[in-house]
Amino acid sequence: MKIPAGLVLEENERILWHGRMSWKANLPLLIIGIALIPVFVGFILLLLAYLSIISTEYFITTHRVYTKYGLIARNARDVRTEWIASATVVQGILGRLLNYGDLTIVTPGENLGSVKMRGIHDPMTVKAIVEDAMKKGKKIAELKKTTEELNREKLLGRITQEEYERAMEEISRAIRNT
């Protein structure tokens, strides 16, 4: 799997899921395009569907959700998993029948931080992956905050070096297990 240029993985960051827009999401455009092939307009519609699919990529990692759209003009967004407030699936009748839909990932108070995965295959499974990454991201953020508090307590002399090392080892173990 090729990682897009705009996505630089952080230390300990792993890709949990990678996908593209589903061909099924472009089914009406494909059917009309095939029907209109003799009129040449069909080729243009088929090309549009193809370009829409190949120019769209989605990644879910242990640290963030990343979306990239566009062949000529580019729209790339990512949202840190600890910032995610909710994930919502929208499927029409055809989407339910063919198992594709849109997944919108929302951050609190900021529409610009939200990302949308359009026309993905099996959106309910992808939503579960996002929600699991979200929970783990929030747990890791809490553990990092605890680390900062421990560093402050050690600096102020409120805990011993042994207590500090023991607590840091527990935090490191918890982060590895998350």
Buried (B, 14 or more C-beta within 10 A) or exposed (E): EEBEEEBEBEEEEEBBBBBBBBBBBBBEBBEBBEEBEEEEEBEEBBEBBBEBBEBBBBBBBBBBBBBBBEEEEEEBBBBBBBBBBBBEBEBEEEBEEBBBBBBBBBBEEEEEBBBBBBBBBEBEEBBEBBBBBBBBBBBBBBBEEBBEEBEEBBEEEEBEEEEBEEBBEEBEEBBEEB
